[in-house]
């Protein structure tokens, strides 16, 4: 799949097939940004990112849109 994305305020088109060419991808999904539960989840993945990277994996958080 492809979807609009942003890192550090810079937007781009995320393409899962392209990301998978570089190695495994860990996707995590969250329903709403900047809520207590979602912030805890995002922080846990951020803290674990170096461990995933050591295994060659990229971590990607996906906001679940209510407009689906």
Buried (B, 14 or more C-beta within 10 A) or exposed (E): EEEEBEEEEEEEEBEEEEBEEEEEBBEBEBEEEEEEEBEEBBEEBEEEBEEBEEEEBBBBBEBEEEEE
